[in-house]
């Protein structure tokens, strides 16, 4: 994957897989129904299943809405948005991207540069739990390796500042 040249726009927006989101929504609906059925059968513990999976239903419905979840790459940096909450990082704020395992799941992970001073306690906690200060929870229709490669290409191209 090559980063666009100056002849084309360097802005790239990646979105999560709708098929995966629909699958997770259907699974959450099914598990919520199972929880309700268990409650109706007289078992109070089913209420926990119904509650947590019901929250999952709401989350996956929201994630299917336009603008709820995406990863935008441009000359200035990357913006990842989850549940309509965007987070922006300049390319100079992040170190190299790589593939790591967090809670048994392969995902793109990274550390912040030495000059980045935001959220030191949160970053330290994340690093102590996972070995990395940041992670992308979705690979946006790419393999984690392909996404890490794309992010590193953008970072190396634009970390010194915007072209133009």
PyMOL CGO cylinders between C-alpha atoms (Angstrom):
from pymol import cmd
from pymol.cgo import CYLINDER

trace = [
    CYLINDER, 0.00, 0.00, 0.00, 1.42, 3.31, -0.96, 0.3, 1, 1, 1, 1, 1, 1,
    CYLINDER, 1.42, 3.31, -0.96, 0.65, 6.67, 0.58, 0.3, 1, 1, 1, 1, 1, 1,
    CYLINDER, 0.65, 6.67, 0.58, -0.95, 8.99, -1.99, 0.3, 1, 1, 1, 1, 1, 1,
    CYLINDER, -0.95, 8.99, -1.99, 1.39, 11.37, -3.78, 0.3, 1, 1, 1, 1, 1, 1,
    CYLINDER, 1.39, 11.37, -3.78, 0.96, 15.14, -3.87, 0.3, 1, 1, 1, 1, 1, 1,
    CYLINDER, 0.96, 15.14, -3.87, -1.10, 14.66, -7.05, 0.3, 1, 1, 1, 1, 1, 1,
    CYLINDER, -1.10, 14.66, -7.05, -3.89, 13.00, -5.07, 0.3, 1, 1, 1, 1, 1, 1,
    CYLINDER, -3.89, 13.00, -5.07, -5.48, 13.70, -1.70, 0.3, 1, 1, 1, 1, 1, 1,
    CYLINDER, -5.48, 13.70, -1.70, -3.59, 12.25, 1.25, 0.3, 1, 1, 1, 1, 1, 1,
    CYLINDER, -3.59, 12.25, 1.25, -6.86, 12.01, 3.21, 0.3, 1, 1, 1, 1, 1, 1,
    CYLINDER, -6.86, 12.01, 3.21, -8.02, 8.44, 3.71, 0.3, 1, 1, 1, 1, 1, 1,
    CYLINDER, -8.02, 8.44, 3.71, -11.03, 7.38, 5.76, 0.3, 1, 1, 1, 1, 1, 1,
    CYLINDER, -11.03, 7.38, 5.76, -11.33, 3.76, 6.86, 0.3, 1, 1, 1, 1, 1, 1,
    CYLINDER, -11.33, 3.76, 6.86, -14.53, 2.33, 8.28, 0.3, 1, 1, 1, 1, 1, 1,
    CYLINDER, -14.53, 2.33, 8.28, -15.27, -0.87, 10.21, 0.3, 1, 1, 1, 1, 1, 1,
    CYLINDER, -15.27, -0.87, 10.21, -16.76, -3.88, 8.48, 0.3, 1, 1, 1, 1, 1, 1,
    CYLINDER, -16.76, -3.88, 8.48, -20.55, -3.54, 8.36, 0.3, 1, 1, 1, 1, 1, 1,
    CYLINDER, -20.55, -3.54, 8.36, -20.88, -7.32, 8.07, 0.3, 1, 1, 1, 1, 1, 1,
    CYLINDER, -20.88, -7.32, 8.07, -18.93, -7.82, 11.29, 0.3, 1, 1, 1, 1, 1, 1,
    CYLINDER, -18.93, -7.82, 11.29, -21.02, -5.16, 13.05, 0.3, 1, 1, 1, 1, 1, 1,
    CYLINDER, -21.02, -5.16, 13.05, -24.29, -6.76, 11.87, 0.3, 1, 1, 1, 1, 1, 1,
    CYLINDER, -24.29, -6.76, 11.87, -23.07, -10.18, 13.05, 0.3, 1, 1, 1, 1, 1, 1,
    CYLINDER, -23.07, -10.18, 13.05, -22.20, -8.76, 16.48, 0.3, 1, 1, 1, 1, 1, 1,
    CYLINDER, -22.20, -8.76, 16.48, -25.58, -6.99, 16.64, 0.3, 1, 1, 1, 1, 1, 1,
    CYLINDER, -25.58, -6.99, 16.64, -27.45, -10.21, 15.85, 0.3, 1, 1, 1, 1, 1, 1,
    CYLINDER, -27.45, -10.21, 15.85, -25.37, -12.12, 18.41, 0.3, 1, 1, 1, 1, 1, 1,
    CYLINDER, -25.37, -12.12, 18.41, -26.12, -9.47, 21.05, 0.3, 1, 1, 1, 1, 1, 1,
    CYLINDER, -26.12, -9.47, 21.05, -29.83, -9.63, 20.26, 0.3, 1, 1, 1, 1, 1, 1,
    CYLINDER, -29.83, -9.63, 20.26, -29.81, -13.42, 20.57, 0.3, 1, 1, 1, 1, 1, 1,
    CYLINDER, -29.81, -13.42, 20.57, -27.93, -13.35, 23.88, 0.3, 1, 1, 1, 1, 1, 1,
    CYLINDER, -27.93, -13.35, 23.88, -30.22, -10.62, 25.24, 0.3, 1, 1, 1, 1, 1, 1,
    CYLINDER, -30.22, -10.62, 25.24, -33.22, -12.80, 24.35, 0.3, 1, 1, 1, 1, 1, 1,
    CYLINDER, -33.22, -12.80, 24.35, -31.56, -15.76, 26.10, 0.3, 1, 1, 1, 1, 1, 1,
    CYLINDER, -31.56, -15.76, 26.10, -31.04, -13.62, 29.20, 0.3, 1, 1, 1, 1, 1, 1,
    CYLINDER, -31.04, -13.62, 29.20, -34.68, -12.54, 29.20, 0.3, 1, 1, 1, 1, 1, 1,
    CYLINDER, -34.68, -12.54, 29.20, -35.78, -16.16, 28.73, 0.3, 1, 1, 1, 1, 1, 1,
    CYLINDER, -35.78, -16.16, 28.73, -33.63, -17.24, 31.71, 0.3, 1, 1, 1, 1, 1, 1,
    CYLINDER, -33.63, -17.24, 31.71, -35.16, -14.47, 33.85, 0.3, 1, 1, 1, 1, 1, 1,
    CYLINDER, -35.16, -14.47, 33.85, -38.67, -15.55, 32.81, 0.3, 1, 1, 1, 1, 1, 1,
    CYLINDER, -38.67, -15.55, 32.81, -37.73, -19.10, 33.80, 0.3, 1, 1, 1, 1, 1, 1,
    CYLINDER, -37.73, -19.10, 33.80, -37.06, -17.82, 37.32, 0.3, 1, 1, 1, 1, 1, 1,
    CYLINDER, -37.06, -17.82, 37.32, -33.29, -17.35, 37.32, 0.3, 1, 1, 1, 1, 1, 1,
    CYLINDER, -33.29, -17.35, 37.32, -32.24, -13.87, 38.42, 0.3, 1, 1, 1, 1, 1, 1,
    CYLINDER, -32.24, -13.87, 38.42, -28.73, -14.28, 36.96, 0.3, 1, 1, 1, 1, 1, 1,
    CYLINDER, -28.73, -14.28, 36.96, -30.21, -14.05, 33.48, 0.3, 1, 1, 1, 1, 1, 1,
    CYLINDER, -30.21, -14.05, 33.48, -30.76, -10.36, 34.15, 0.3, 1, 1, 1, 1, 1, 1,
    CYLINDER, -30.76, -10.36, 34.15, -26.98, -9.77, 33.99, 0.3, 1, 1, 1, 1, 1, 1,
    CYLINDER, -26.98, -9.77, 33.99, -26.79, -11.46, 30.60, 0.3, 1, 1, 1, 1, 1, 1,
    CYLINDER, -26.79, -11.46, 30.60, -29.82, -9.54, 29.36, 0.3, 1, 1, 1, 1, 1, 1,
    CYLINDER, -29.82, -9.54, 29.36, -28.45, -6.22, 30.65, 0.3, 1, 1, 1, 1, 1, 1,
    CYLINDER, -28.45, -6.22, 30.65, -24.90, -6.50, 29.29, 0.3, 1, 1, 1, 1, 1, 1,
    CYLINDER, -24.90, -6.50, 29.29, -25.95, -7.94, 25.95, 0.3, 1, 1, 1, 1, 1, 1,
    CYLINDER, -25.95, -7.94, 25.95, -28.72, -5.34, 25.73, 0.3, 1, 1, 1, 1, 1, 1,
    CYLINDER, -28.72, -5.34, 25.73, -26.04, -2.66, 26.10, 0.3, 1, 1, 1, 1, 1, 1,
    CYLINDER, -26.04, -2.66, 26.10, -24.18, -4.45, 23.31, 0.3, 1, 1, 1, 1, 1, 1,
    CYLINDER, -24.18, -4.45, 23.31, -27.27, -4.15, 21.11, 0.3, 1, 1, 1, 1, 1, 1,
    CYLINDER, -27.27, -4.15, 21.11, -27.29, -0.39, 21.65, 0.3, 1, 1, 1, 1, 1, 1,
    CYLINDER, -27.29, -0.39, 21.65, -23.56, -0.10, 20.95, 0.3, 1, 1, 1, 1, 1, 1,
    CYLINDER, -23.56, -0.10, 20.95, -23.70, -2.10, 17.71, 0.3, 1, 1, 1, 1, 1, 1,
    CYLINDER, -23.70, -2.10, 17.71, -26.78, -0.22, 16.49, 0.3, 1, 1, 1, 1, 1, 1,
    CYLINDER, -26.78, -0.22, 16.49, -24.90, 3.04, 17.13, 0.3, 1, 1, 1, 1, 1, 1,
    CYLINDER, -24.90, 3.04, 17.13, -21.77, 1.76, 15.38, 0.3, 1, 1, 1, 1, 1, 1,
    CYLINDER, -21.77, 1.76, 15.38, -23.84, 1.14, 12.27, 0.3, 1, 1, 1, 1, 1, 1,
    CYLINDER, -23.84, 1.14, 12.27, -24.79, 4.83, 12.12, 0.3, 1, 1, 1, 1, 1, 1,
    CYLINDER, -24.79, 4.83, 12.12, -22.77, 7.07, 9.76, 0.3, 1, 1, 1, 1, 1, 1,
    CYLINDER, -22.77, 7.07, 9.76, -19.94, 8.92, 11.48, 0.3, 1, 1, 1, 1, 1, 1,
    CYLINDER, -19.94, 8.92, 11.48, -19.97, 6.78, 14.62, 0.3, 1, 1, 1, 1, 1, 1,
    CYLINDER, -19.97, 6.78, 14.62, -16.79, 4.82, 13.99, 0.3, 1, 1, 1, 1, 1, 1,
    CYLINDER, -16.79, 4.82, 13.99, -13.91, 5.51, 11.58, 0.3, 1, 1, 1, 1, 1, 1,
    CYLINDER, -13.91, 5.51, 11.58, -10.19, 6.02, 11.21, 0.3, 1, 1, 1, 1, 1, 1,
    CYLINDER, -10.19, 6.02, 11.21, -9.08, 9.08, 9.23, 0.3, 1, 1, 1, 1, 1, 1,
    CYLINDER, -9.08, 9.08, 9.23, -5.50, 9.51, 8.03, 0.3, 1, 1, 1, 1, 1, 1,
    CYLINDER, -5.50, 9.51, 8.03, -4.27, 12.82, 6.64, 0.3, 1, 1, 1, 1, 1, 1,
    CYLINDER, -4.27, 12.82, 6.64, -1.22, 15.07, 6.51, 0.3, 1, 1, 1, 1, 1, 1,
    CYLINDER, -1.22, 15.07, 6.51, -1.64, 16.26, 10.10, 0.3, 1, 1, 1, 1, 1, 1,
    CYLINDER, -1.64, 16.26, 10.10, -2.20, 12.91, 11.79, 0.3, 1, 1, 1, 1, 1, 1,
    CYLINDER, -2.20, 12.91, 11.79, -4.74, 10.25, 12.55, 0.3, 1, 1, 1, 1, 1, 1,
    CYLINDER, -4.74, 10.25, 12.55, -8.21, 10.58, 13.98, 0.3, 1, 1, 1, 1, 1, 1,
    CYLINDER, -8.21, 10.58, 13.98, -9.97, 7.52, 15.28, 0.3, 1, 1, 1, 1, 1, 1,
    CYLINDER, -9.97, 7.52, 15.28, -13.57, 7.83, 16.31, 0.3, 1, 1, 1, 1, 1, 1,
    CYLINDER, -13.57, 7.83, 16.31, -15.52, 5.41, 18.49, 0.3, 1, 1, 1, 1, 1, 1,
    CYLINDER, -15.52, 5.41, 18.49, -19.16, 6.03, 19.43, 0.3, 1, 1, 1, 1, 1, 1,
    CYLINDER, -19.16, 6.03, 19.43, -19.02, 9.56, 17.98, 0.3, 1, 1, 1, 1, 1, 1,
    CYLINDER, -19.02, 9.56, 17.98, -15.99, 10.48, 20.13, 0.3, 1, 1, 1, 1, 1, 1,
    CYLINDER, -15.99, 10.48, 20.13, -13.06, 11.44, 17.90, 0.3, 1, 1, 1, 1, 1, 1,
    CYLINDER, -13.06, 11.44, 17.90, -9.45, 11.29, 19.14, 0.3, 1, 1, 1, 1, 1, 1,
    CYLINDER, -9.45, 11.29, 19.14, -6.76, 13.07, 17.13, 0.3, 1, 1, 1, 1, 1, 1,
    CYLINDER, -6.76, 13.07, 17.13, -3.00, 12.50, 17.28, 0.3, 1, 1, 1, 1, 1, 1,
    CYLINDER, -3.00, 12.50, 17.28, -0.37, 14.32, 15.25, 0.3, 1, 1, 1, 1, 1, 1,
    CYLINDER, -0.37, 14.32, 15.25, 2.04, 12.01, 13.44, 0.3, 1, 1, 1, 1, 1, 1,
    CYLINDER, 2.04, 12.01, 13.44, 4.87, 13.43, 15.57, 0.3, 1, 1, 1, 1, 1, 1,
    CYLINDER, 4.87, 13.43, 15.57, 2.98, 12.40, 18.75, 0.3, 1, 1, 1, 1, 1, 1,
    CYLINDER, 2.98, 12.40, 18.75, 3.03, 8.68, 18.01, 0.3, 1, 1, 1, 1, 1, 1,
    CYLINDER, 3.03, 8.68, 18.01, 5.84, 6.20, 17.66, 0.3, 1, 1, 1, 1, 1, 1,
    CYLINDER, 5.84, 6.20, 17.66, 5.91, 3.33, 15.17, 0.3, 1, 1, 1, 1, 1, 1,
    CYLINDER, 5.91, 3.33, 15.17, 2.83, 1.16, 14.85, 0.3, 1, 1, 1, 1, 1, 1,
    CYLINDER, 2.83, 1.16, 14.85, 3.06, -2.60, 15.26, 0.3, 1, 1, 1, 1, 1, 1,
    CYLINDER, 3.06, -2.60, 15.26, 0.86, -5.60, 15.82, 0.3, 1, 1, 1, 1, 1, 1,
    CYLINDER, 0.86, -5.60, 15.82, 0.45, -6.70, 19.41, 0.3, 1, 1, 1, 1, 1, 1,
    CYLINDER, 0.45, -6.70, 19.41, -1.80, -8.99, 21.39, 0.3, 1, 1, 1, 1, 1, 1,
    CYLINDER, -1.80, -8.99, 21.39, -4.16, -7.39, 23.90, 0.3, 1, 1, 1, 1, 1, 1,
    CYLINDER, -4.16, -7.39, 23.90, -6.44, -9.70, 25.88, 0.3, 1, 1, 1, 1, 1, 1,
    CYLINDER, -6.44, -9.70, 25.88, -5.75, -12.50, 23.40, 0.3, 1, 1, 1, 1, 1, 1,
    CYLINDER, -5.75, -12.50, 23.40, -6.70, -10.35, 20.40, 0.3, 1, 1, 1, 1, 1, 1,
    CYLINDER, -6.70, -10.35, 20.40, -4.29, -9.19, 17.69, 0.3, 1, 1, 1, 1, 1, 1,
    CYLINDER, -4.29, -9.19, 17.69, -4.52, -5.44, 17.06, 0.3, 1, 1, 1, 1, 1, 1,
    CYLINDER, -4.52, -5.44, 17.06, -2.45, -2.42, 16.06, 0.3, 1, 1, 1, 1, 1, 1,
    CYLINDER, -2.45, -2.42, 16.06, -0.59, -0.99, 19.06, 0.3, 1, 1, 1, 1, 1, 1,
    CYLINDER, -0.59, -0.99, 19.06, 1.70, 1.99, 19.55, 0.3, 1, 1, 1, 1, 1, 1,
    CYLINDER, 1.70, 1.99, 19.55, 3.51, 4.15, 22.08, 0.3, 1, 1, 1, 1, 1, 1,
    CYLINDER, 3.51, 4.15, 22.08, 3.57, 7.91, 22.16, 0.3, 1, 1, 1, 1, 1, 1,
    CYLINDER, 3.57, 7.91, 22.16, 6.69, 9.93, 21.43, 0.3, 1, 1, 1, 1, 1, 1,
    CYLINDER, 6.69, 9.93, 21.43, 8.82, 11.22, 24.32, 0.3, 1, 1, 1, 1, 1, 1,
    CYLINDER, 8.82, 11.22, 24.32, 7.54, 14.78, 23.80, 0.3, 1, 1, 1, 1, 1, 1,
    CYLINDER, 7.54, 14.78, 23.80, 3.86, 13.83, 24.09, 0.3, 1, 1, 1, 1, 1, 1,
    CYLINDER, 3.86, 13.83, 24.09, 2.58, 14.87, 27.53, 0.3, 1, 1, 1, 1, 1, 1,
    CYLINDER, 2.58, 14.87, 27.53, -1.18, 14.21, 27.46, 0.3, 1, 1, 1, 1, 1, 1,
    CYLINDER, -1.18, 14.21, 27.46, -2.78, 11.72, 29.89, 0.3, 1, 1, 1, 1, 1, 1,
    CYLINDER, -2.78, 11.72, 29.89, 0.43, 10.39, 31.51, 0.3, 1, 1, 1, 1, 1, 1,
    CYLINDER, 0.43, 10.39, 31.51, -1.40, 8.32, 34.14, 0.3, 1, 1, 1, 1, 1, 1,
    CYLINDER, -1.40, 8.32, 34.14, -3.75, 6.72, 31.63, 0.3, 1, 1, 1, 1, 1, 1,
    CYLINDER, -3.75, 6.72, 31.63, -0.84, 5.93, 29.30, 0.3, 1, 1, 1, 1, 1, 1,
    CYLINDER, -0.84, 5.93, 29.30, 1.18, 4.44, 32.17, 0.3, 1, 1, 1, 1, 1, 1,
    CYLINDER, 1.18, 4.44, 32.17, -1.77, 2.27, 33.21, 0.3, 1, 1, 1, 1, 1, 1,
    CYLINDER, -1.77, 2.27, 33.21, -2.31, 1.06, 29.64, 0.3, 1, 1, 1, 1, 1, 1,
    CYLINDER, -2.31, 1.06, 29.64, 1.39, 0.33, 29.25, 0.3, 1, 1, 1, 1, 1, 1,
    CYLINDER, 1.39, 0.33, 29.25, 1.53, -1.66, 32.50, 0.3, 1, 1, 1, 1, 1, 1,
    CYLINDER, 1.53, -1.66, 32.50, -1.47, -3.76, 31.45, 0.3, 1, 1, 1, 1, 1, 1,
    CYLINDER, -1.47, -3.76, 31.45, -0.67, -4.30, 27.76, 0.3, 1, 1, 1, 1, 1, 1,
    CYLINDER, -0.67, -4.30, 27.76, 2.93, -3.23, 27.17, 0.3, 1, 1, 1, 1, 1, 1,
    CYLINDER, 2.93, -3.23, 27.17, 1.77, -0.38, 24.91, 0.3, 1, 1, 1, 1, 1, 1,
    CYLINDER, 1.77, -0.38, 24.91, 0.34, 3.07, 25.56, 0.3, 1, 1, 1, 1, 1, 1,
    CYLINDER, 0.34, 3.07, 25.56, -2.26, 2.96, 22.80, 0.3, 1, 1, 1, 1, 1, 1,
    CYLINDER, -2.26, 2.96, 22.80, -4.16, 0.56, 20.57, 0.3, 1, 1, 1, 1, 1, 1,
    CYLINDER, -4.16, 0.56, 20.57, -6.72, 0.62, 17.79, 0.3, 1, 1, 1, 1, 1, 1,
    CYLINDER, -6.72, 0.62, 17.79, -9.58, -1.70, 18.69, 0.3, 1, 1, 1, 1, 1, 1,
    CYLINDER, -9.58, -1.70, 18.69, -10.60, -2.18, 15.04, 0.3, 1, 1, 1, 1, 1, 1,
    CYLINDER, -10.60, -2.18, 15.04, -8.48, -2.89, 11.98, 0.3, 1, 1, 1, 1, 1, 1,
    CYLINDER, -8.48, -2.89, 11.98, -11.00, -1.22, 9.64, 0.3, 1, 1, 1, 1, 1, 1,
    CYLINDER, -11.00, -1.22, 9.64, -11.33, -4.00, 7.03, 0.3, 1, 1, 1, 1, 1, 1,
    CYLINDER, -11.33, -4.00, 7.03, -7.55, -4.59, 6.97, 0.3, 1, 1, 1, 1, 1, 1,
    CYLINDER, -7.55, -4.59, 6.97, -5.42, -7.20, 8.63, 0.3, 1, 1, 1, 1, 1, 1,
    CYLINDER, -5.42, -7.20, 8.63, -3.62, -5.75, 11.67, 0.3, 1, 1, 1, 1, 1, 1,
    CYLINDER, -3.62, -5.75, 11.67, -0.32, -6.10, 9.76, 0.3, 1, 1, 1, 1, 1, 1,
    CYLINDER, -0.32, -6.10, 9.76, -1.64, -4.21, 6.71, 0.3, 1, 1, 1, 1, 1, 1,
    CYLINDER, -1.64, -4.21, 6.71, -3.11, -1.45, 8.87, 0.3, 1, 1, 1, 1, 1, 1,
    CYLINDER, -3.11, -1.45, 8.87, 0.14, -1.05, 10.86, 0.3, 1, 1, 1, 1, 1, 1,
    CYLINDER, 0.14, -1.05, 10.86, 2.07, -0.83, 7.58, 0.3, 1, 1, 1, 1, 1, 1,
    CYLINDER, 2.07, -0.83, 7.58, -0.31, 1.82, 6.21, 0.3, 1, 1, 1, 1, 1, 1,
    CYLINDER, -0.31, 1.82, 6.21, -0.13, 3.87, 9.42, 0.3, 1, 1, 1, 1, 1, 1,
    CYLINDER, -0.13, 3.87, 9.42, 3.66, 3.69, 9.43, 0.3, 1, 1, 1, 1, 1, 1,
    CYLINDER, 3.66, 3.69, 9.43, 3.80, 4.85, 5.80, 0.3, 1, 1, 1, 1, 1, 1,
    CYLINDER, 3.80, 4.85, 5.80, 1.67, 7.88, 6.61, 0.3, 1, 1, 1, 1, 1, 1,
    CYLINDER, 1.67, 7.88, 6.61, 3.67, 8.56, 9.77, 0.3, 1, 1, 1, 1, 1, 1,
    CYLINDER, 3.67, 8.56, 9.77, 7.01, 8.39, 7.96, 0.3, 1, 1, 1, 1, 1, 1,
    CYLINDER, 7.01, 8.39, 7.96, 5.74, 10.58, 5.10, 0.3, 1, 1, 1, 1, 1, 1,
    CYLINDER, 5.74, 10.58, 5.10, 4.07, 13.28, 7.19, 0.3, 1, 1, 1, 1, 1, 1,
    CYLINDER, 4.07, 13.28, 7.19, 5.73, 13.25, 10.65, 0.3, 1, 1, 1, 1, 1, 1,
    CYLINDER, 5.73, 13.25, 10.65, 8.01, 16.16, 9.69, 0.3, 1, 1, 1, 1, 1, 1,
    CYLINDER, 8.01, 16.16, 9.69, 4.97, 18.28, 8.82, 0.3, 1, 1, 1, 1, 1, 1,
    CYLINDER, 4.97, 18.28, 8.82, 2.44, 18.67, 6.01, 0.3, 1, 1, 1, 1, 1, 1,
    CYLINDER, 2.44, 18.67, 6.01, 3.60, 18.60, 2.42, 0.3, 1, 1, 1, 1, 1, 1,
    CYLINDER, 3.60, 18.60, 2.42, 2.88, 21.55, 0.32, 0.3, 1, 1, 1, 1, 1, 1,
]
cmd.load_cgo(trace, "trace")
